[in-house]
Amino acid sequence: MGENTVRKVMTFKTGNFAFSSKYDAQKINPLILQGRMSYEAIADLPILPEWSTYLEEELIRRSIFSTAAIEGNPLKEDEVGKIIKDTGNEEKASQAEKEIINLKNAYSYMKEHDASGASVQITEDNIRDLHKIITDGLDYQDNVSGNYRNHVVKVGDNEHGGIYTPPKCLPDIENLMKEFTEWINSDEIMRLDTLVRAALAHYHLGLIHPFGNGNGRTIRIVEAIIIRKSGIKYVPTMLSNYYYRNIDHYYLAFSMARKNADHDISDFLTFMINGVIESLAEIKRNVTFMIKFLVMRDYYSSLRSSKSITQRQHDLLSIMLDTFKSVSLKDLFSVSPYKALYRNVSERTARRDLSKLVEMSVMKQEDDGSYNLNIRTLG
């Protein structure tokens, strides 16, 4: 074990509540190192500002879909994307749509928190503000936006480690939230790696479960804020997608940590940090592809400059690079924007274009007769 501690707080109705930073250092530290090394590798990759903005927007869209879906929102990902883009009709929004609108506003709050230069500390006001935004105008039973609950709730199910009853009354919750913010902002916890501190916040807020509804969404954004404030990009908004994809393991990791007799939370830390590592691997693939995209465009231009390909062949490659979709001979004459490029060209010439590009290894022909770009042209 590392030099980690357990801080117990006596409650009125639930007995001792443990704030724990205890974990198996031999198990967790290599994962932290792997995560840090993966992030450094990504940080060294060149990425254009517009690509970074696009990537961030895509990740936020997926994150909003995932964090809502975890809590049972029925909307599909494409529907969520349309709601995020639409700035009107909020008054006519259904409950499910309003949940997405609120999450969009909560993610804006998170970005504003970054821009404000606010402290890395997490306050009760931060948590209450987030919850108020997330549940604003939603008809949830026994929930008041931004206010702690004063009734019993039950969390989990028998399939994922059993049912858990969080602290039961308002005085206990008020006391524990005060203790939580003091603890999570203490020198002891601030000295820990940011990923560990973020996971500790996620786990212990889940244990307290301070609100009548909207706890999960609020907690996951608190976690994201902590990671973002450390300067780590992309990962904070990817973790909700990881949790959604691994929903059974998510609940089970929480339950296994909660049931540990020594208050060792290695199970939850392992799950969360593996999510960071998986997310970083995905980001690396995306950024590498973006770099390869730019290099391929330059390569096509060099082929045209050297007259190795015609202008039409260059334009065909550029269109395919922009759309990144396969194309058939028939598509060249029937699908925009290809048909504009080939409207005065014979089928024989079009076949010759495709054959030449395959011979040059910038394209490849699939078994179904369609053609794709060869993204491994340059190795």
PAVEX-766099 format. One record per residue (C-alpha): residue number from 1; x, y, z. Coordinates in steps of 0.2 Angstrom, whole numbers, plus 5000, padded with zeros to 4 digits. Example, Ala and Ser with C-alpha at 12.3 -4.5 7.8 and 13.67 -1.06 7.14 Angstrom:
2
node seq=1 c1=5062 c2=4978 c3=5039
node seq=2 c1=5068 c2=4995 c3=5036
//
This chain:
379
node seq=1 c1=5000 c2=5000 c3=5000
node seq=2 c1=5005 c2=5018 c3=4997
node seq=3 c1=5005 c2=5031 c3=5011
node seq=4 c1=4986 c2=5033 c3=5009
node seq=5 c1=4973 c2=5037 c3=5023
node seq=6 c1=4955 c2=5034 c3=5028
node seq=7 c1=4946 c2=5048 c3=5037
node seq=8 c1=4930 c2=5043 c3=5046
node seq=9 c1=4916 c2=5055 c3=5049
node seq=10 c1=4902 c2=5050 c3=5061
node seq=11 c1=4884 c2=5053 c3=5054
node seq=12 c1=4867 c2=5054 c3=5064
node seq=13 c1=4859 c2=5040 c3=5055
node seq=14 c1=4871 c2=5030 c3=5044
node seq=15 c1=4886 c2=5028 c3=5056
node seq=16 c1=4904 c2=5030 c3=5051
node seq=17 c1=4906 c2=5037 c3=5034
node seq=18 c1=4924 c2=5034 c3=5027
node seq=19 c1=4933 c2=5046 c3=5015
node seq=20 c1=4947 c2=5035 c3=5009
node seq=21 c1=4962 c2=5038 c3=4998
node seq=22 c1=4969 c2=5020 c3=5001
node seq=23 c1=4974 c2=5010 c3=4986
node seq=24 c1=4987 c2=4997 c3=4980
node seq=25 c1=5001 c2=5008 c3=4974
node seq=26 c1=5009 c2=4993 c3=4965
node seq=27 c1=4994 c2=4991 c3=4955
node seq=28 c1=4988 c2=5009 c3=4952
node seq=29 c1=5005 c2=5018 c3=4950
node seq=30 c1=5010 c2=5009 c3=4934
node seq=31 c1=4993 c2=5013 c3=4927
node seq=32 c1=4995 c2=5031 c3=4931
node seq=33 c1=5012 c2=5031 c3=4923
node seq=34 c1=5005 c2=5023 c3=4907
node seq=35 c1=4991 c2=5036 c3=4907
node seq=36 c1=5004 c2=5050 c3=4909
node seq=37 c1=5016 c2=5044 c3=4895
node seq=38 c1=5001 c2=5041 c3=4883
node seq=39 c1=4996 c2=5059 c3=4886
node seq=40 c1=5013 c2=5066 c3=4884
node seq=41 c1=5014 c2=5056 c3=4867
node seq=42 c1=4998 c2=5065 c3=4861
node seq=43 c1=5003 c2=5082 c3=4868
node seq=44 c1=5019 c2=5081 c3=4857
node seq=45 c1=5008 c2=5078 c3=4841
node seq=46 c1=5005 c2=5093 c3=4830
node seq=47 c1=4987 c2=5097 c3=4829
node seq=48 c1=4979 c2=5112 c3=4820
node seq=49 c1=4968 c2=5124 c3=4831
node seq=50 c1=4953 c2=5120 c3=4820
node seq=51 c1=4955 c2=5101 c3=4822
node seq=52 c1=4957 c2=5103 c3=4841
node seq=53 c1=4940 c2=5113 c3=4841
node seq=54 c1=4932 c2=5100 c3=4830
node seq=55 c1=4938 c2=5086 c3=4841
node seq=56 c1=4932 c2=5094 c3=4857
node seq=57 c1=4915 c2=5098 c3=4850
node seq=58 c1=4913 c2=5080 c3=4844
node seq=59 c1=4919 c2=5073 c3=4861
node seq=60 c1=4907 c2=5084 c3=4870
node seq=61 c1=4892 c2=5078 c3=4859
node seq=62 c1=4896 c2=5060 c3=4862
node seq=63 c1=4899 c2=5064 c3=4881
node seq=64 c1=4882 c2=5072 c3=4883
node seq=65 c1=4874 c2=5057 c3=4874
node seq=66 c1=4883 c2=5045 c3=4885
node seq=67 c1=4881 c2=5053 c3=4902
node seq=68 c1=4862 c2=5055 c3=4898
node seq=69 c1=4860 c2=5037 c3=4892
node seq=70 c1=4868 c2=5030 c3=4908
node seq=71 c1=4853 c2=5038 c3=4917
node seq=72 c1=4840 c2=5031 c3=4905
node seq=73 c1=4838 c2=5045 c3=4892
node seq=74 c1=4830 c2=5037 c3=4877
node seq=75 c1=4836 c2=5049 c3=4864
node seq=76 c1=4848 c2=5042 c3=4850
node seq=77 c1=4865 c2=5050 c3=4847
node seq=78 c1=4860 c2=5058 c3=4831
node seq=79 c1=4845 c2=5066 c3=4840
node seq=80 c1=4856 c2=5072 c3=4854
node seq=81 c1=4868 c2=5080 c3=4841
node seq=82 c1=4853 c2=5089 c3=4833
node seq=83 c1=4847 c2=5096 c3=4850
node seq=84 c1=4864 c2=5102 c3=4854
node seq=85 c1=4865 c2=5112 c3=4837
node seq=86 c1=4848 c2=5119 c3=4839
node seq=87 c1=4847 c2=5135 c3=4850
node seq=88 c1=4828 c2=5137 c3=4849
node seq=89 c1=4812 c2=5128 c3=4854
node seq=90 c1=4818 c2=5125 c3=4872
node seq=91 c1=4800 c2=5130 c3=4878
node seq=92 c1=4793 c2=5115 c3=4868
node seq=93 c1=4806 c2=5103 c3=4872
node seq=94 c1=4801 c2=5086 c3=4880
node seq=95 c1=4808 c2=5080 c3=4896
node seq=96 c1=4821 c2=5070 c3=4887
node seq=97 c1=4826 c2=5084 c3=4876
node seq=98 c1=4827 c2=5096 c3=4891
node seq=99 c1=4839 c2=5084 c3=4899
node seq=100 c1=4851 c2=5086 c3=4884
node seq=101 c1=4849 c2=5105 c3=4884
node seq=102 c1=4853 c2=5106 c3=4902
node seq=103 c1=4868 c2=5095 c3=4899
node seq=104 c1=4874 c2=5107 c3=4885
node seq=105 c1=4872 c2=5121 c3=4897
node seq=106 c1=4882 c2=5111 c3=4910
node seq=107 c1=4896 c2=5108 c3=4898
node seq=108 c1=4897 c2=5127 c3=4894
node seq=109 c1=4898 c2=5130 c3=4913
node seq=110 c1=4913 c2=5118 c3=4913
node seq=111 c1=4921 c2=5128 c3=4899
node seq=112 c1=4918 c2=5144 c3=4908
node seq=113 c1=4926 c2=5137 c3=4924
node seq=114 c1=4941 c2=5134 c3=4913
node seq=115 c1=4941 c2=5151 c3=4905
node seq=116 c1=4938 c2=5160 c3=4922
node seq=117 c1=4955 c2=5154 c3=4929
node seq=118 c1=4945 c2=5147 c3=4944
node seq=119 c1=4955 c2=5137 c3=4957
node seq=120 c1=4957 c2=5119 c3=4955
node seq=121 c1=4948 c2=5117 c3=4971
node seq=122 c1=4930 c2=5110 c3=4970
node seq=123 c1=4917 c2=5119 c3=4981
node seq=124 c1=4900 c2=5115 c3=4987
node seq=125 c1=4894 c2=5130 c3=4976
node seq=126 c1=4902 c2=5122 c3=4961
node seq=127 c1=4893 c2=5106 c3=4964
node seq=128 c1=4876 c2=5114 c3=4968
node seq=129 c1=4877 c2=5126 c3=4953
node seq=130 c1=4880 c2=5111 c3=4941
node seq=131 c1=4866 c2=5101 c3=4949
node seq=132 c1=4855 c2=5116 c3=4947
node seq=133 c1=4859 c2=5118 c3=4928
node seq=134 c1=4857 c2=5099 c3=4925
node seq=135 c1=4840 c2=5097 c3=4933
node seq=136 c1=4833 c2=5114 c3=4929
node seq=137 c1=4815 c2=5113 c3=4924
node seq=138 c1=4814 c2=5094 c3=4925
node seq=139 c1=4800 c2=5085 c3=4933
node seq=140 c1=4809 c2=5074 c3=4945
node seq=141 c1=4801 c2=5067 c3=4960
node seq=142 c1=4808 c2=5073 c3=4977
node seq=143 c1=4821 c2=5084 c3=4968
node seq=144 c1=4824 c2=5102 c3=4970
node seq=145 c1=4838 c2=5109 c3=4958
node seq=146 c1=4853 c2=5114 c3=4968
node seq=147 c1=4847 c2=5108 c3=4985
node seq=148 c1=4852 c2=5093 c3=4994
node seq=149 c1=4839 c2=5079 c3=4997
node seq=150 c1=4831 c2=5075 c3=5014
node seq=151 c1=4824 c2=5058 c3=5010
node seq=152 c1=4831 c2=5040 c3=5008
node seq=153 c1=4837 c2=5034 c3=4991
node seq=154 c1=4843 c2=5017 c3=4985
node seq=155 c1=4857 c2=5015 c3=4972
node seq=156 c1=4862 c2=5000 c3=4962
node seq=157 c1=4854 c2=4983 c3=4959
node seq=158 c1=4858 c2=4965 c3=4963
node seq=159 c1=4866 c2=4962 c3=4946
node seq=160 c1=4880 c2=4974 c3=4950
node seq=161 c1=4885 c2=4971 c3=4967
node seq=162 c1=4869 c2=4974 c3=4977
node seq=163 c1=4858 c2=4989 c3=4982
node seq=164 c1=4867 c2=5003 c3=4992
node seq=165 c1=4858 c2=5015 c3=5004
node seq=166 c1=4868 c2=5032 c3=5004
node seq=167 c1=4867 c2=5044 c3=5019
node seq=168 c1=4849 c2=5046 c3=5024
node seq=169 c1=4845 c2=5063 c3=5030
node seq=170 c1=4849 c2=5081 c3=5026
node seq=171 c1=4859 c2=5085 c3=5041
node seq=172 c1=4871 c2=5070 c3=5037
node seq=173 c1=4872 c2=5076 c3=5019
node seq=174 c1=4876 c2=5094 c3=5023
node seq=175 c1=4889 c2=5088 c3=5035
node seq=176 c1=4897 c2=5075 c3=5023
node seq=177 c1=4897 c2=5088 c3=5009
node seq=178 c1=4906 c2=5100 c3=5020
node seq=179 c1=4919 c2=5087 c3=5025
node seq=180 c1=4920 c2=5081 c3=5007
node seq=181 c1=4925 c2=5098 c3=5000
node seq=182 c1=4938 c2=5101 c3=5014
node seq=183 c1=4945 c2=5083 c3=5011
node seq=184 c1=4946 c2=5084 c3=4992
node seq=185 c1=4954 c2=5101 c3=4993
node seq=186 c1=4966 c2=5096 c3=5007
node seq=187 c1=4985 c2=5096 c3=5004
node seq=188 c1=4985 c2=5077 c3=5006
node seq=189 c1=4973 c2=5074 c3=4992
node seq=190 c1=4980 c2=5089 c3=4981
node seq=191 c1=4997 c2=5081 c3=4981
node seq=192 c1=4990 c2=5065 c3=4973
node seq=193 c1=4990 c2=5063 c3=4954
node seq=194 c1=4976 c2=5072 c3=4946
node seq=195 c1=4968 c2=5056 c3=4939
node seq=196 c1=4967 c2=5049 c3=4957
node seq=197 c1=4960 c2=5065 c3=4964
node seq=198 c1=4946 c2=5065 c3=4950
node seq=199 c1=4942 c2=5047 c3=4953
node seq=200 c1=4941 c2=5050 c3=4972
node seq=201 c1=4929 c2=5065 c3=4969
node seq=202 c1=4918 c2=5054 c3=4958
node seq=203 c1=4918 c2=5039 c3=4970
node seq=204 c1=4914 c2=5048 c3=4986
node seq=205 c1=4901 c2=5060 c3=4978
node seq=206 c1=4893 c2=5044 c3=4972
node seq=207 c1=4893 c2=5037 c3=4990
node seq=208 c1=4886 c2=5053 c3=4997
node seq=209 c1=4873 c2=5054 c3=4983
node seq=210 c1=4868 c2=5071 c3=4989
node seq=211 c1=4853 c2=5075 c3=4977
node seq=212 c1=4836 c2=5068 c3=4974
node seq=213 c1=4840 c2=5065 c3=4956
node seq=214 c1=4854 c2=5070 c3=4943
node seq=215 c1=4868 c2=5064 c3=4954
node seq=216 c1=4877 c2=5054 c3=4941
node seq=217 c1=4877 c2=5068 c3=4928
node seq=218 c1=4883 c2=5080 c3=4941
node seq=219 c1=4897 c2=5069 c3=4948
node seq=220 c1=4904 c2=5065 c3=4930
node seq=221 c1=4906 c2=5083 c3=4926
node seq=222 c1=4914 c2=5087 c3=4943
node seq=223 c1=4927 c2=5073 c3=4938
node seq=224 c1=4929 c2=5081 c3=4921
node seq=225 c1=4932 c2=5099 c3=4929
node seq=226 c1=4946 c2=5092 c3=4940
node seq=227 c1=4955 c2=5083 c3=4925
node seq=228 c1=4953 c2=5098 c3=4914
node seq=229 c1=4960 c2=5110 c3=4927
node seq=230 c1=4976 c2=5100 c3=4927
node seq=231 c1=4978 c2=5104 c3=4908
node seq=232 c1=4973 c2=5087 c3=4901
node seq=233 c1=4963 c2=5089 c3=4885
node seq=234 c1=4950 c2=5078 c3=4877
node seq=235 c1=4950 c2=5064 c3=4891
node seq=236 c1=4938 c2=5073 c3=4903
node seq=237 c1=4924 c2=5073 c3=4890
node seq=238 c1=4928 c2=5055 c3=4884
node seq=239 c1=4926 c2=5046 c3=4901
node seq=240 c1=4907 c2=5047 c3=4901
node seq=241 c1=4907 c2=5038 c3=4884
node seq=242 c1=4919 c2=5025 c3=4892
node seq=243 c1=4908 c2=5023 c3=4907
node seq=244 c1=4893 c2=5021 c3=4895
node seq=245 c1=4901 c2=5008 c3=4884
node seq=246 c1=4906 c2=4998 c3=4900
node seq=247 c1=4891 c2=5001 c3=4910
node seq=248 c1=4891 c2=4985 c3=4919
node seq=249 c1=4909 c2=4986 c3=4924
node seq=250 c1=4906 c2=5004 c3=4930
node seq=251 c1=4893 c2=4999 c3=4942
node seq=252 c1=4902 c2=4984 c3=4948
node seq=253 c1=4919 c2=4993 c3=4951
node seq=254 c1=4909 c2=5006 c3=4962
node seq=255 c1=4901 c2=4991 c3=4972
node seq=256 c1=4917 c2=4982 c3=4974
node seq=257 c1=4926 c2=4997 c3=4981
node seq=258 c1=4912 c2=5001 c3=4992
node seq=259 c1=4911 c2=4983 c3=4999
node seq=260 c1=4930 c2=4983 c3=5003
node seq=261 c1=4932 c2=4980 c3=5021
node seq=262 c1=4948 c2=4990 c3=5022
node seq=263 c1=4941 c2=5005 c3=5012
node seq=264 c1=4953 c2=5001 c3=4998
node seq=265 c1=4946 c2=5009 c3=4982
node seq=266 c1=4959 c2=5001 c3=4970
node seq=267 c1=4945 c2=4993 c3=4960
node seq=268 c1=4936 c2=5009 c3=4955
node seq=269 c1=4953 c2=5018 c3=4952
node seq=270 c1=4959 c2=5004 c3=4941
node seq=271 c1=4942 c2=5005 c3=4931
node seq=272 c1=4943 c2=5024 c3=4929
node seq=273 c1=4962 c2=5025 c3=4925
node seq=274 c1=4960 c2=5011 c3=4912
node seq=275 c1=4946 c2=5022 c3=4904
node seq=276 c1=4959 c2=5036 c3=4903
node seq=277 c1=4971 c2=5025 c3=4895
node seq=278 c1=4958 c2=5019 c3=4882
node seq=279 c1=4952 c2=5036 c3=4879
node seq=280 c1=4970 c2=5042 c3=4876
node seq=281 c1=4973 c2=5028 c3=4863
node seq=282 c1=4957 c2=5033 c3=4854
node seq=283 c1=4963 c2=5051 c3=4854
node seq=284 c1=4980 c2=5046 c3=4847
node seq=285 c1=4972 c2=5037 c3=4833
node seq=286 c1=4961 c2=5052 c3=4829
node seq=287 c1=4975 c2=5064 c3=4829
node seq=288 c1=4987 c2=5052 c3=4819
node seq=289 c1=4973 c2=5051 c3=4806
node seq=290 c1=4971 c2=5070 c3=4805
node seq=291 c1=4990 c2=5072 c3=4802
node seq=292 c1=4989 c2=5058 c3=4789
node seq=293 c1=4975 c2=5067 c3=4781
node seq=294 c1=4985 c2=5083 c3=4779
node seq=295 c1=5000 c2=5074 c3=4773
node seq=296 c1=4989 c2=5064 c3=4760
node seq=297 c1=4982 c2=5080 c3=4754
node seq=298 c1=5000 c2=5087 c3=4751
node seq=299 c1=5005 c2=5071 c3=4743
node seq=300 c1=4990 c2=5072 c3=4730
node seq=301 c1=4996 c2=5090 c3=4726
node seq=302 c1=5014 c2=5085 c3=4723
node seq=303 c1=5008 c2=5071 c3=4712
node seq=304 c1=4998 c2=5084 c3=4702
node seq=305 c1=5013 c2=5096 c3=4702
node seq=306 c1=5024 c2=5083 c3=4695
node seq=307 c1=5010 c2=5078 c3=4682
node seq=308 c1=5010 c2=5061 c3=4688
node seq=309 c1=4991 c2=5062 c3=4689
node seq=310 c1=4978 c2=5074 c3=4680
node seq=311 c1=4969 c2=5088 c3=4687
node seq=312 c1=4953 c2=5077 c3=4687
node seq=313 c1=4961 c2=5062 c3=4696
node seq=314 c1=4968 c2=5075 c3=4709
node seq=315 c1=4950 c2=5082 c3=4711
node seq=316 c1=4943 c2=5064 c3=4713
node seq=317 c1=4956 c2=5060 c3=4726
node seq=318 c1=4953 c2=5076 c3=4736
node seq=319 c1=4934 c2=5073 c3=4736
node seq=320 c1=4936 c2=5056 c3=4742
node seq=321 c1=4948 c2=5062 c3=4756
node seq=322 c1=4935 c2=5075 c3=4761
node seq=323 c1=4920 c2=5063 c3=4762
node seq=324 c1=4931 c2=5047 c3=4766
node seq=325 c1=4918 c2=5036 c3=4758
node seq=326 c1=4920 c2=5023 c3=4745
node seq=327 c1=4915 c2=5026 c3=4727
node seq=328 c1=4910 c2=5015 c3=4713
node seq=329 c1=4911 c2=5018 c3=4694
node seq=330 c1=4892 c2=5021 c3=4693
node seq=331 c1=4894 c2=5034 c3=4707
node seq=332 c1=4906 c2=5044 c3=4696
node seq=333 c1=4891 c2=5048 c3=4684
node seq=334 c1=4876 c2=5048 c3=4697
node seq=335 c1=4882 c2=5055 c3=4714
node seq=336 c1=4887 c2=5073 c3=4718
node seq=337 c1=4900 c2=5080 c3=4718
node seq=338 c1=4908 c2=5066 c3=4707
node seq=339 c1=4895 c2=5068 c3=4693
node seq=340 c1=4900 c2=5086 c3=4690
node seq=341 c1=4918 c2=5080 c3=4688
node seq=342 c1=4914 c2=5067 c3=4676
node seq=343 c1=4899 c2=5074 c3=4666
node seq=344 c1=4909 c2=5076 c3=4650
node seq=345 c1=4920 c2=5060 c3=4652
node seq=346 c1=4917 c2=5043 c3=4645
node seq=347 c1=4915 c2=5027 c3=4655
node seq=348 c1=4931 c2=5021 c3=4647
node seq=349 c1=4941 c2=5036 c3=4653
node seq=350 c1=4933 c2=5035 c3=4671
node seq=351 c1=4938 c2=5016 c3=4672
node seq=352 c1=4956 c2=5022 c3=4666
node seq=353 c1=4957 c2=5035 c3=4680
node seq=354 c1=4952 c2=5022 c3=4693
node seq=355 c1=4964 c2=5009 c3=4687
node seq=356 c1=4978 c2=5021 c3=4686
node seq=357 c1=4975 c2=5027 c3=4704
node seq=358 c1=4975 c2=5009 c3=4710
node seq=359 c1=4991 c2=5005 c3=4701
node seq=360 c1=4999 c2=5020 c3=4709
node seq=361 c1=4993 c2=5013 c3=4726
node seq=362 c1=4984 c2=5029 c3=4731
node seq=363 c1=4967 c2=5019 c3=4729
node seq=364 c1=4963 c2=5001 c3=4732
node seq=365 c1=4948 c2=4991 c3=4724
node seq=366 c1=4937 c2=4981 c3=4736
node seq=367 c1=4930 c2=4964 c3=4734
node seq=368 c1=4913 c2=4972 c3=4730
node seq=369 c1=4920 c2=4982 c3=4716
node seq=370 c1=4920 c2=4999 c3=4725
node seq=371 c1=4936 c2=5010 c3=4727
node seq=372 c1=4943 c2=5017 c3=4743
node seq=373 c1=4958 c2=5028 c3=4747
node seq=374 c1=4973 c2=5019 c3=4752
node seq=375 c1=4977 c2=5027 c3=4768
node seq=376 c1=4993 c2=5017 c3=4770
node seq=377 c1=5000 c2=5025 c3=4754
node seq=378 c1=5014 c2=5034 c3=4763
node seq=379 c1=5017 c2=5020 c3=4776
//
